């Protein structure tokens, strides 16, 4: 039995997220169907995490097992030939059976893109949230600093989140102005359902003057989702990278 890891990039507009859902077209379903044709048997992928409907990924990892191993290039070139244009296998590894794409992940990097313009952009609309009002970025950075570190992020998760614990660590939360966009890069140990999008929605409220940075600290401590900002739209979010221990992906790579 061989365990294979794929690094996937996809444009999530046409999909109901990553995870399999009955009757819905998801990224996991489409990739599993392509893999089954290459492997000659049904395949079940185990992803490093889940992305919501409309969310994109540049570097989601997923592993699967096969009792009919092929040359690694078959899982890249062969599978890519069967995938639609909005999904691609970027890299492939063969790893020990002990490796798990989700449980061995040591951190993730998400990027959220805000379009700061009163005019819509057809070229950016699929990949950003248009915010017409000017934002106080300095105040947003003050609030972001309060969110860094290890905290209970119960106030920043979806009501449908089923995680057993709500404590997570944010390594860094950085805002970069690249006119006409504002990039929000969040790196952390892991994230609750909708956590990054709620963090962004809350920071935008700070930028608009609806909340002060100090109030964000109070919201964090209060653990009440109703006090935090809106859930930012999905299209602005992209899973940029998942990282592992240096030795975790030391197996054969294509």
C-alpha positions in Angstrom: 0.0 0.0 0.0 1.4 3.4 -1.0 0.5 6.7 0.6 0.5 9.6 -1.8 0.3 13.4 -1.0 -0.9 16.0 -3.4 -0.5 19.7 -3.2 -3.5 21.3 -4.9 -4.3 24.7 -6.2 -7.9 25.7 -7.2 -10.2 28.6 -8.0 -13.1 27.9 -5.7 -15.9 30.0 -7.4 -17.6 27.0 -9.1 -17.4 24.7 -6.1 -19.3 24.1 -2.8 -16.1 24.1 -0.9 -13.5 21.3 -0.5 -15.4 18.6 1.4 -17.7 16.0 0.0 -21.3 16.9 0.2 -24.2 14.8 -1.1 -25.5 16.3 -4.4 -22.9 19.1 -4.5 -19.9 19.6 -6.7 -16.9 20.0 -4.5 -13.2 20.1 -5.1 -12.6 16.8 -3.2 -15.2 15.0 -5.3 -13.8 16.2 -8.6 -10.2 15.3 -7.7 -11.2 11.9 -6.3 -13.0 11.1 -9.6 -9.9 11.9 -11.6 -7.7 9.9 -9.2 -9.9 6.9 -9.5 -9.4 6.8 -13.2 -5.6 6.8 -12.8 -5.5 4.3 -9.9 -8.1 2.0 -11.2 -10.1 1.9 -7.9 -12.1 4.3 -5.7 -10.0 6.8 -3.9 -10.6 8.7 -0.6 -8.7 12.0 -0.1 -7.9 13.3 3.4 -7.3 17.0 3.2 -5.1 19.3 5.4 -8.3 21.3 6.1 -11.5 22.4 4.6 -12.3 25.5 2.5 -15.8 26.9 2.3 -17.9 27.4 -0.9 -16.2 30.1 -3.1 -12.9 30.1 -1.2 -9.7 29.5 -3.1 -6.5 27.6 -2.4 -2.9 27.8 -3.6 -1.5 25.1 -1.5 -4.0 22.6 0.1 -2.4 19.2 0.8 -4.4 15.9 0.7 -3.3 12.3 1.0 -4.7 9.0 -0.2 -3.7 5.3 -0.2 -3.5 3.1 -3.2 -2.7 -0.6 -3.6 -1.8 0.0 -7.3 1.0 2.5 -7.1 1.9 4.4 -10.3 4.9 6.6 -11.1 4.5 9.8 -9.3 4.2 11.8 -12.5 1.0 9.9 -13.2 -0.6 11.6 -10.1 0.4 15.0 -11.5 0.4 15.0 -15.3 -2.1 12.2 -15.6 -4.6 13.6 -13.0 -4.1 17.1 -14.4 -5.2 15.9 -17.8 -8.5 14.8 -16.3 -9.1 17.8 -14.1 -11.0 21.0 -15.1 -9.0 24.2 -15.7 -9.8 25.6 -12.2 -8.1 22.7 -10.3 -4.5 21.6 -10.6 -2.1 19.2 -8.9 1.1 21.2 -8.2 3.3 18.7 -6.5 3.2 15.0 -5.5 5.0 13.0 -2.8 5.1 9.4 -1.7 5.3 9.3 2.1 5.2 6.8 5.0 1.9 5.4 6.1 2.3 7.3 9.3 1.9 10.7 7.6 -1.5 12.5 7.8 -2.2 15.6 5.8 -4.4 17.1 8.5 -3.0 15.9 11.8 0.7 16.5 10.8 0.1 20.1 9.7 2.0 22.5 11.9 0.5 25.7 10.5 -1.5 27.4 7.8 -1.3 30.7 6.0 -4.5 32.4 4.7 -4.6 35.6 2.7 -7.7 37.8 2.4 -7.9 40.5 -0.2 -9.9 43.7 0.2 -10.5 46.0 -2.8 -10.6 49.5 -1.5 -12.5 51.3 -4.2 -15.8 52.8 -4.9 -15.7 51.3 -8.4 -16.1 47.6 -9.0 -13.3 45.7 -10.7 -14.3 42.9 -13.1 -10.7 41.5 -12.9 -10.6 41.4 -9.1 -14.2 40.7 -8.2 -13.7 36.9 -7.9 -10.8 37.3 -5.6 -11.6 40.2 -3.3 -14.2 41.9 -1.2 -15.0 45.4 -2.4 -15.1 47.9 0.4 -16.1 51.3 -0.9 -15.5 53.3 2.3 -12.0 54.4 3.2 -10.5 52.4 6.1 -8.4 53.4 9.1 -5.7 50.9 8.5 -3.6 52.1 11.5 -6.6 51.2 13.8 -7.0 47.9 12.1 -3.3 47.1 12.7 -3.8 47.9 16.4 -6.7 45.5 16.6 -4.8 42.8 14.7 -2.0 43.0 17.2 -4.5 42.1 20.0 -5.5 39.0 18.1 -2.0 37.6 17.7 -1.0 34.8 20.2 -2.8 31.9 21.7 -6.4 32.7 22.7 -9.9 31.2 22.9 -11.4 32.3 19.6 -15.0 31.2 20.4 -16.2 34.7 19.4 -14.7 34.2 15.9 -16.3 31.0 14.8 -19.4 30.0 12.9 -22.4 28.9 14.9 -22.2 25.6 13.0 -18.6 25.0 14.1 -18.2 21.6 15.8 -14.6 21.9 17.0 -14.1 20.4 20.4 -11.8 23.2 21.5 -11.8 26.8 20.4 -8.3 27.6 21.5 -6.0 28.5 18.6 -2.7 30.3 18.1 -2.3 33.1 15.5 1.4 33.5 14.8 1.0 36.7 12.8 -1.7 38.9 11.4 -0.3 41.4 8.9 -2.0 44.1 6.9 -0.2 45.2 3.7 -1.4 48.1 1.6 -1.0 47.5 -2.2 -3.4 50.0 -3.7 -6.1 49.5 -4.6 -6.0 46.4 -2.4 -5.4 45.8 1.3 -4.0 42.3 1.9 -4.6 40.6 5.3 -2.3 37.7 5.9 -3.1 35.4 8.8 -0.7 32.6 9.9 -1.6 30.3 12.6 -1.6 26.8 14.1 -5.1 26.1 12.8 -8.4 27.8 12.4 -12.1 27.3 13.4 -14.9 27.3 10.9 -15.2 30.8 9.2 -12.6 32.1 11.7 -10.5 34.0 9.3 -13.5 35.5 7.5 -15.0 36.7 10.8 -11.6 38.2 11.9 -11.6 40.1 8.6 -15.2 41.3 9.0 -14.3 42.5 12.5 -11.2 44.3 11.4 -13.2 46.0 8.6 -15.6 47.3 11.3 -12.6 48.7 13.1 -11.4 50.4 9.8 -14.9 51.9 9.3 -15.0 53.2 12.9 -17.8 51.0 14.0 -15.5 49.3 16.6 -12.4 50.5 18.4 -9.3 48.3 18.7 -9.9 48.0 22.4 -13.4 46.7 21.8 -11.9 43.9 19.6 -9.9 42.8 22.7 -13.1 42.8 24.7 -14.9 40.8 22.1 -12.1 38.2 22.1 -12.2 37.9 25.9 -16.0 37.8 25.9 -16.3 34.6 23.7 -19.6 35.9 22.2 -19.9 35.5 18.4 -22.8 38.0 18.4 -20.4 40.8 19.3 -17.9 40.2 16.5 -18.2 41.5 13.0 -19.8 40.0 10.0 -18.4 37.0 8.2 -16.5 38.4 5.2 -17.5 37.1 1.8 -15.7 33.9 0.7 -14.2 35.0 -2.6 -11.6 37.2 -0.9 -10.1 34.3 0.9 -7.3 32.0 -0.3 -5.4 29.2 1.6 -1.9 30.1 0.6 0.2 27.4 2.3 0.1 24.6 4.8 3.4 23.6 6.4 4.8 20.5 8.1 7.9 19.4 9.9 10.9 19.5 7.6 11.1 15.7 7.5 7.4 15.1 7.0 7.5 15.4 3.2 11.0 14.1 2.7 9.8 11.1 0.6 10.0 10.8 -3.2 8.6 13.9 -4.9 7.5 14.7 -8.4 
